[in-house]
Each structure stands twice: as C-alpha cells, then as structure tokens.
Amino acid sequence: DADRYAARVAEARRIGLKGFLPVIKTEDGHAPCLPAPADAVAFPASGDAEEGLLSIKPARPLPTVSGAGTDLPFPAWRHPFVDDDRKPHGAAPAFWRWETMKRWLIEAHLGNNGGIHPNELGAEAGQIEDRAHVCIDSDAGAAAESRLFTTMGIRFQEGLSIAARVSIEDEDNPPDLDVAALGGDRRPVYLRWKNARVSWPEPPAEVGADKGLRLVLTTPGLFRGGWAPEWLRASAESGGFQAVPGLKDIRMRLLSARVPRWEACHGWDMTIGNQGAPKPMRKMVPAGSVYFVELENGVNAAAVARTFWNRSLCEDSSALQDGFGRVIVGNWRI
C-alpha cells in the first residue's frame, strides 16, 4: 500500500554513499582505481609511438605574465599551463591505479621520463552498450507496432568491478552474494557484501608539506556555484580567503582549477506518484576535476589534508548523502 511504499522509500533514502570506485582484481584482492586527475595531461612518449607509451605532464598554475591579460574576473587567478604544445593523447586511461595516483598527489609528476604504458597507469572506463528492445504482442506473436524502448549499460574489461562504501542503519546481515537492480533502467548486478579485500585509499603522510593543496574530485560534483562550490568560487571572485562551511578555523582561497566539460546527471525520484518518475537533468562537475587552493597563514596544511580526505564539497545535504563531490588531496607548491 501507499504507506508501506513511503516507508520503503524513506528507508532507502537513509542509505549514505561514502565511496564509489572501480577496482581491479589482483592476487591479494582488489586494488582501487581513481578518476584520472584533470591536472595530468597525457602525450605520446617521443620515439615510442608503436609501443603506445604515454608521457604524463602536469598542468601548473602560473601567474599572468607582464603585458598579458584575461577577461576572467578573478584578481589572483593563475592559469594552468602545460609545458608541451603537442596535441594530448586521446586514449589515456580514464582511471588510475591507486599507487600511481598516490605518487601524483605527493609529487605532481610520475618520474617516468621514458613513458608509461596505459595498462600500468590504469584502466579504461568501459564500453557503453545501447540495446533496442521490442514489445511482443501476445496474440499475434510478433512485435507490437510502435512499442520500442532502449536500455544503456556499461561493459567493463575483464577483472574490473565497482566497489562501494555505504552507511546503513539496518541491523540485518546481508547475504554474501546478492542480486539487485541498479539505476533507473534497473540493470541486473551481482553484489558481494563485506568484501574486506578492498583497501580504500588513505591520505599519504607526505601530503600537506606546503600551504598549497589540490582538491581532486573522486565523484562528480553538484554545486550551487556551478563549476565549483559556492563558497570556494566566492574566494576566487574576491581574491580573499574564505572560511570553510562547518570548519570555521580553516580559511582558504581558490587560485586555479582544471574543470572539464560538464556531464549530465539523471536519476529516478521514488517520491513522485506510486512508482516514481525520472528526475530532471542536472549539470555536474566531472570526477577528476582539480581545484588549486591556498591556505591562510597559520593553517596546518597536513591537518587540512586529513580533514578533507574523502570529504564532500557539496552544499546540498541530499547530494552529500548520495556520495557526490567527494575529494582526495594532493600537494601544490605555490
């Protein structure tokens, strides 16, 4: 009945998503992968075109040189420049292995002067599959006229899965193996619960050596400020330091960013009607986007890095509960 349905919806909405990452199967379990950081630009390694090796170069924010200008209304803005005028490689992995990402967060370079193979760097995002379906007329035994629909799914490479960390209030122990329907299109998936063989990334001790930090989105962001959280964008517009909401003792300002083109966010709203309805499309900041921030003098950068690790930058409580806008933190020498 309606009351029971409403209770189930309320129960589902209390489930919080604290992490959602692809993982690669290894001998010891599953190694996490993270979205490729937008401040890392891949180029073909010189002399190794046949082997497909990549040269990864950082986008370093630099002040505007004397005599140059911009129409951006940010007084202290620095533009992220890449020391290479070639066309970037179009087939770089969408996800990086954690050990590679960890080094990038600490040093902002990989040190592979001879290049790195894409398989060593990470994994592909998966192939999108569109499938068209027809409705069968039970009387005629043939396709019903004008009754077509499509579904979309993603096929991952061998050994690649998705790992999620959720917070639930239910005291019942879920089964080791379960089958569920994922997403608005209800794609069938296999669930393995309590898989302790996934080691979730922890903040490296070397992060926080300077007052510059990089905030890297591990999940897409839904922000009131559009391309950045409202409070962080306000610091770029004023050029001054802003207090972090909920953390008044931490003040920072945004000096640069690498934010790719927006992506569409869809979903299913279970609170509409008896069976729910599609949510309106929202524009979200892609995972991997990077915000270069400077901390106010006296703020402990290492403590801020630990505080912000896997923290959500979203202002809306529902987006935070759904796992949007979570970040990891890296060094940035201003």
Buried (B, 14 or more C-beta within 10 A) or exposed (E): EEEEBEEEEEEEEEEBBBBBBBBBEEEEEBBBBBBBBBBBBBBBBEEBEEEBBBBBBBBBBEEEEEEEEEEEEBEBBBBBEBEEEEEEBEEBBBBBBBEBBBBBBBEBEBEBEEBBBBEBBBBBBBEEEEEEEEEEEEEEEEEEEEEEEEEEBEEBEEEBBBBEBEEEEEEEEEEEEEEEEEEBEEEEBEBBEEEEEBEEBEBBEBBBBEBBBBBBBBBBBBBEBEBBBBBBBBBBBEEEBBBBEEEEEBBBBBBBBBBEEBEEBEBBEBEEEEEBEEBEEBBBBBBBBBBBBBBBEEBBBBEBBBBBBBBBBBBBEEBBBBBBBBBBBBBBEB
